[in-house]
Amino acid sequence: MTASGWILIFAFVAVLLALTKPVGVWLFALYEGRRTPLHTVLGPVERGFYKLSGIDPTEEQSWRRYAVHMLVFNAVLMLFTYAVLRLQAVLPLNAGGLAGLPQHLAANTAVSFTTNTNWQSYSGESTMSNLSQMLGLTIHNFLSAATGIALAFALFRGFARREMKTIGNFWADCTRITLYLLLPISIVYALYLAASGVPQTLASSVDVTTLEGAKQTLMLGPVASQEAIKMLGTNGGGFFNANSAHPFENPSAMTNFIQMLSIFLIGFGLTWCFGKAVGNTKQGWAIFSAMVLIFLAGVAVCYSQEAAGNPVLHHLGVPGANMEGKEVRFGAAASALFAVVTTAASCGAVNAMHDSFTALGGLVPLFNIQLGEVVVGGVGAGIYGFLLFAILAVFVAGLMVGRTPEYVGKKIESREVKLSVLAIAVLPLVILGMTAISSVVAPGLAGPLNKGPHGFSEILYAFTSAVGNNGSAFAGLTASTPYYDGMLAVAMWIGRFFIIVPMLAVAGSLAAKKYTPESAGSFPTTGPLWVGLLVGIVLILGGLTFLPSLALGPIADHLAMINGQLF
């Protein structure tokens, strides 16, 4: 490890800390439906959408109506994307004459982008036309992100409202988030990327002559616009197969730093927005602190392992950090930081190949997702997932102090605890169940590139990433098969919507409750003790649930490595 590496890490956290409140203030304005400076230009556009669709943005919805409208909206978008991908060959902006995607791959991709997972069982530059990239996929980069933030707003209202049966209007939330947050930032962001050397063109390729005099065809496309919302919306799907390791997606150390910031930007802003929504910004800063502590612990382990390198290679006379699968323009520190950022958030973009990390270095991204990606998490999804853990934490605190638990003025009773447990239990049930099946059936065993514990880790990572709606992979796994496309599609759908529905039920239940003021017997939920309890609940639940599978995979892989055996 180097001093410059740690300076990069702490500079990253410092910039995020400085940006959290300003972003949170903007998000809170959208949460409340207040006018912003952009309303002068975009207000008529917003009103036009409502008029064309026949939506009354002031009409409030119960949690059930909010859930139904959200599910129908996403189902229609998924079917639309499936149709675009299947019909790609006959649609315009297909200069390469690419064929339509096979049924299983089109279905997997449509589910993947609908659920904000962006898992890619294909190479983007050789599979997708420009139209498919822009119309079929980018629409989800905006709307799946907007859906996540809207759902977070719904849960915030559950905590903030008193004796009400409604939690907002899904259509109004999604429209405002897209128009006044995601779209403006993405436009500025895309212009910055284009100025930094990221292509933005409808040309599909260009022929060049290399320094050695050879002829080479470089794939191009509208990359900058895709890259901006890919990062900002924690989507992660790359225009190119190499994702953010590709110089056309991520050309420099500065673009790399900006991309990491944009992955966390909205997620951290939502912590402040939550505190403001419930009338106590200290609540938001407590959640922020818990997230940062878990994040820094993960970065420390991942960076230390990658910087230490591979002892087997050291014995063979190749000293230094583990640089397999990494870009030399980023190095070990920026690669490890990016890996932890993209898996602490529900992004899945990569600037290095996680399958080539050391065993324990690769364990950190895997474990981040298994925690439920609540350390910042996907835009919206991270904060509402973390609040479900907060409900369990305050329930445990209530058991310790011997009274009915309460959180931000709402009593937490059996209904909220049961629904929270139901939502949190989805991840381990599906991840471990599907991993177990795929580890014994022939189609599942045909996927891993490596044998032994590392091959098991490849399967475990795939289902962890799918259910966690992350999208990154231990890319040694061959997932472009009907078996894995089908299994992962089911996993992605369950991981997204089987958590959302119980969460919305929690929001509806809380909104109907009376406000309960704090008293001398209330457990404090803003100080270091609460932050420690939150961190403990998140780590213990993840550790107890997934430790056996981690022992069979990356931990066994590490023990084999230090004894001279590689897989």
N, C-alpha and C positions, 0 to 999 in steps of 0.2 A: 504494500500500500504506500501511496505517496501523499505528500502534503497537498499537492495540486489536486489530487483526487478528492480529498476531504474538503478542500476549499470549494470545489465544484458542488459537492453535495450540500454543504451548509449555505452556499450562495443560493442554490435552488430553493431551499426551505425558506430562506430570508425573503426572497422575492415573492414567494407564494404567500407568506405571512402579510407582506405589504399589500398584496392585491386582494386578499380575502374580503375585507370590509367593503371596498369600492364595488366589487362584483356582487357582494351580498346586498348592498343598497339597491343596485339595479334590479336584482332578482326580486327583492321585496316589493319594489314598485310594480313589477309584473304580477306578483302574487296577489297584491291588493287590487289590481286592475286600474292603477292610477296612470295618469298621463305622463309621458316621458318626452324629452326633446325630439325624439324621432316620430312622434305622433303627427307633427305638422306635415311630414312627407308621407308617412306610411299609414296614418289614420284612415284616409279614404280607401286605401287598399284593404285594410281590415274590415271596414264597413261594407265594402263591395263583396268580400267573401261571405259575410253573414247574409247579405241580401240575396246573393245567388243561391246559397244553400238553404235559405229559409230558417236560419238559426237565430234564436234570440239569446244573445250573450248574457243577458241578465237573469235568465231562467235557471234557477238552481236545480241540482240533481242530487238524489239520494245516492248512497254508495252503490246500491245495486244498479241504478240507471247509469251511473258513472262507469261502472265495470262493464256493463253490457255494451254501451256505446264504444268504449275503448277496445273491447274484444272484437266487435263487428268491424270497426275501422281497420284494425290490424289484420284481420282475416281477409278483408277485401284487398288491402295492399299486397298481402302475400300472394293471392291469386293473380293479381295484376302483374307482379314481378315474374311469377312462374310463366305466365303467357309470353311476356317479353323475351325471356331467356329461351323458351322453346321455339319461338318464331324469329329468332335473331337472324337467320339466314335470309329471310325475305324482307326484313326491315332496313331502313336507310342507315347511313353512317357506318357502313360495314365494308370499308375499303379492302380489308384483307380477305373478304369472302368467307368469313368464319361460319361454320355450321351452327345450327341450334344445339343447345345443350341436351344431353340425354335426360330422360325423365328423372332418374334418381338424383343426378347432379343438379338439375334445375330445381327440384323440390327442396333439396338440401340447402341450396343457395338462397332460395326465396325465404325459407324459414329462418336461415341464418341472419339475413339482413333485417328481416321483420323484428326479430328478437334482440337487435342490437348486439348480436354475437359476432357477425362478420367472419365466421369460420370459412375458410376457403380450401376446398378440396380440388383446386384447379390453379393453373398459372394464369394470372389475369391478362398479361399481354398477348398470350397465344390462344385465349379462350373467349374473351369478351370483346365485342365491338364497342366503339365509342358510344353508340346509342345505349347499349346495355349498361355500360359503366355509368352514364349520366342519368338516363331515365329509369332503368331497372334497379340500380343500386343506390345512387345518390339520394333519390327521394326518401329512401329509408334512413340514410345517414342523418337527414334532417328530422324526419318524423318519428323515428324510433327514439331519438334523443329527446325530442319535444315531449313524447309520451312519458318518458321516464321523469322528466322535470315536472310535468303536470301531475303525475302520481305523487311525487314528493309534496307538491303544493296541497294535494288533497289530504294527505296525512297531517301536514302542518295545521290545516284547518280543523282536523279532528281534535288536535290538542288545544287549539286556540279558541274554538267556538264553545258556547255554553247553551245547553239544552236546545240544540238545533238538529234537524233531521237531514240536512243537506251538507255537501262538502265541496260545492263549486260546480262549474260547468266545464266538462271535458273539452268541448269544441273551442270555447273561448280561451281556455288555458293553452291548448296546443297552438292556436292561431297566434296569440300574443307572444308566446315563447319563440316561435319560428320567426315571426316578422321583426320583433324588436330586440332579439338576443342573438339567435343562431345565424340568421341571414346577414345582418350588418357586420358582425365580427368576422364571419367567414369571407365576406367580400374583401375586407381590409387585409385579412390574413393571407388570402390567395394572392393578392397583389404583392404582398411582401415576399411570398415564396417565389412568385414568378420573377421578381426583381433579383432574387437570390440564385436564380438559375434553374428553377423547376419548370419544366415545359408546360405550356398552356396553349394547345393548338388542336385543331380537328384533323390535322395530318396524322396518319397512322404510323408512319415510319420515315426515316431518312437514311440514305446511303452515304457512307463516309469512307475515307481512306485513312487507315491507321498510320502511325509513325513508321511502321515496318513496311508500309506500302500495300498492305492487304486491304481488300474490300470488306466492309462490314455494314450490316443493316441494323440500325438502332430503332427500337420501337418508341413511338411518341404517343401523345394524346392530351386530353384536357386534365393533366395531372395536378396542377396547382389547386384548382377548384375542388378536386376530389380530396386532396391531402388535407386541406384546411378543415373541412367538416368532419373528415375521418378522425382527426385528432380532437377537435373541439367537442364533438359529440360522443367521444370515447367509443367510436365504432371500430376502427383498427383494420378494416379491409384494405389491402394494398392494391394500387393500380398495377404494380409489378409483383412478380412472384417473390422477389427478395424483400418486399415491403419497405420499411424505412431504413433498411441497410442499402438500398439502391441509391446511387448518387442522384438520380433524377427525382427521387422522392425526398431525399434528405442530403443535400450536397455538402454541408459544412457543419462545423462544431456549433455555430450560432443557430442554424436552423434546427439542429438537434436539441439545443437547450430550449428554444421556443416551442418546439413540438412537445417536449416533456411538460413545460409549463401549461400549455393549452390542454393537455390531458387532465390535469388536476384542477384547472382554473374554476370551472363551474361547480365541481364537487365541493371544493373548499368554500366557495361563496355561499353554497346552500347551507353550510353549518351556521354562518352568521345570520342568514335569512331565517332559519328556524328559530334562533334565539330571539330575533326581532319579532317574529310572528307570535311567539308565546309571551312576549312582554318582558323578556329578561335575556339580554345578549350574552350574559355569562353562561347560560345553558349551551349556546352555540359554541362558545370558546372552549367549554369543557369537552364537547364532542370533538372539536378540532384538535385539542391537546391529546386526547386518546388516540385519534387517528395518526397523528404525527409520531407519537411514541412507538406505535407498532410499525409504522413505516420505516423509521430510522433503525429500529432493531433489524428489520429485514434487509435494509441496505448494508448495514454493518456486516452481517453474516455473508451476504452474497458477494460484496466487494472483497472481503477478506479471503474468501475461498478462491475467487477468480484471480486475485492478485498473487495468492500463494502458488497457483499453478498446479500442475500434475506431477506428483512425485515419481511416477513411472518414467515420464519424459525427462525429468531432472536426472534420474539415474542413467539415462541414455545419453546424457550430455547436452540436453536442450533446456537450459535454465529459463527462469522468468515466469511472468504471468501466463495464464491460460488464454492464448489468443486464437485458438481454433474456433472458427465460426464467427469471428469478430472483425470489424472494420478497423484498420490501423489508424484511420483518421479520427476514430473515437477512443479507442483504447479500452483497457479493462474497467476503469472507473465509470466512464460515461455509458459503457455497455451494461454494466451491472446496475447502475442507477436507472437506466431506461427500462431494463427488465423488471425491476421492482415497481417502478411507476406504472408500467402498462398492465401489470397483474394486480397491483393494489387497486387501480382503477379497472373498470371493466372494458379495457380498450383492446388489447390483443395485438396492436402494432408492435413490430420488433425491429431493432437495429442490429441485432445479433441473433444467432441461432441458439435457442435455449437448449436444444438437444445436445449441443457441444459444450455446454457449461460443465463444470465439475459436478460431482454428484450432489454435494450439499449446496453449491451455488445454484443448481437447477431445482433443488428442493424448495428454495425460498419462493420463486414465482408460483410453483405448484401449490404451496401451502397458503400463499396469499389468496388464491382463488378459492381454496377449500374453506377459508374463513368466511366465505360468502361475499368476498370482494366488498367488504364494508369499510376498508381502509381507504376512504374517499369513494371508491367504487365507480360504477357507471353513473353518468349524469342523472341525478335523481334516484336511481336504484341504490346507490351507495348509502345515501342518507336515510332512506326509508328502511333499508336493511339494518343499518346501525341502530335506528330507533326501535326496531323489534328486539334487538339485543338489549337495548336500554330498558325496555319493559321487563325483560327477564331479570336484568340486574337489579331493578328497583323491587321486583318481587322477592329476590333473594335478600335484599336489604330489609324488606318488610318482615321477613321471617326472623332476621337477626334482632330487630328492635321490638318485635312482638306486636305489630299493629298493621292495619290494612295499608299496603303500599300505595304511595301516590307519586305522581311525576308531573311536573309543571302544572300543578293545580288540578289534576284529574286522578281520581282513585283508580288504581289498577286492580281489577277483579278477575275472577276466574275466566270469564269470556275472553278478555284481552290476552291473558296468559296462554290459554289453550290455542287461540288463533295464532299467536306469535310462535309457539312451539310447532304448530302445524306448518307454518311457512318456513321456519328454519330447518325442519326435519326433511324438507324436500331434497336439499342438496345431498346429504350423505346417503339417503335411501336410493336415489337414482344413480349417483356417481358410483357407489360401491356395488350396487346391484348390477349395473351394466358392465362395469369393469370385470366383475366376477364371471359373468356370462361370456364376455369376449376373451377371457383368459383361458377358456376351456373348449370353446367351439372352434371348428376348423376355419370358418371365414374370419373369425377374430384373430386367431393365431397367425393367419397369413399376412396380417398387416405390419407387425413390428419389423424393423430392419435389423435390430440387435437382439441377441439372446439374453437369457438370464435376467437379473433384476433390472437392467436398463431397458430391456424390451418390455417388461411389465410396467415400468415407469412411463413408457411411450403410450401404452393403452390407458393407464390411469390418468395421465395428463390430458388425453383427448377427451375423455368423458368429464373430467373436472372442468376443462375449458368450456365444453358444450353446455353443461348444466349451469355453470357459473356465468354463461353468456359473455365469455372473454374473447375467444377466437384465436389466441396464440396456440402453439403446438410444440411438442417434441417432434420435429418434422421428419424424423426417421420413419414415422408411421405412414404407411400407404393407406390413405383414407378415401381415395377416389374409387371406391368399390360400392356396389349396391348395398352390401351389408353395412359398412360404416356410414355411408351417406344416409341410409334409413335410420339406423340406431341413433346417430348423432342428431338428426333432424328431430326425432322424438324427444331426445334429451334436451335440446335447446328450447323447444316449445314448452316442455314441462318446467324447465328451470326459470323461464321468464314468467309465464302466466299463472302457474300454480303457486307462486309466491305473491304475485300481485293481488289476486282475489282475496286471500285471507287478510292481506295488509289493508285493503280497502274496507273490509269488514271491521277491522280494528278502528280505522278512521271514523266509520259511521257510528260505532259504539261509543267512542270517546266524544264525538261531537254532541251526542245526546245527553252527556253527563253534566251535572252541575259543577261549578267551580268550587274547589276545595282549597281554601287558603292554607299556607304553611303555618305550622304551630311549633311549639317547643319540642314536640315528639317527632317531627318530620325528619326524615333522613335527608341531609343536605346533598343536592345534586349539581353543585357547581365547583366544589373544591377538589383538592388533590386526592382525598379519599374516594370520591365518586369516580374520578378519572381512573384511579387504580382498579376499582371494582369493575368498571367497564372493560378495561384492558384484560383483566383476569377472566371475566365471563367469556369474552370473545376467544381468547387463547385456549382456555380450558375446554370449551365446547368443541373447538376445532381440533385441539390436541387429542382429547379422549376419543373422538370419533374417527379420526383419520390416522392416528399413530400406527396402528397395525399395518395399514396399507403402505404407509411411508417406510416402515421397517422392512417390508418386503421389496420395496423399490429403491429409492435413492439412498436410504441409510445402508442397506445391504450393498449397494453399488459402491458407496464410499468405503466401507470396510474392506471390500475386495480390492479397491484401488490402492489403499495404503499398504496392502499386502502383495502388490505387484500384479494384480489381475484386472484386465480391462475387458469390456464387452462391446 
